[in-house]
């Protein structure tokens, strides 16, 4: 290159303009219905799982209370059941990701109570 500002680049180093990106396709009506159905199933799964585990924690609290278990065990099962009930409420409101982690936390609290027994 001669260093002149108006000189052309050699053919192997010339840049070609990038093709314009194509716009993203809009979802069709069938895809929208599929997404709505998946969201509905996720909410029902979160509600069902949270309610079932809350019921199981409540039953475990009642059974442990009948066996005269330590108060820490009863508190852990009761708190775990309450956290799982909260997960069911979160799932009903559409917060399925938070409901999942809340359910995990509730089960961990109940498992901790089982460890103390």
Secondary structure as UniProt FT lines:
FT   TURN            5..6
FT   HELIX           11..13
FT   HELIX           29..66
FT   TURN            67..68
FT   HELIX           71..92
FT   TURN            93..94
FT   HELIX           96..116
//
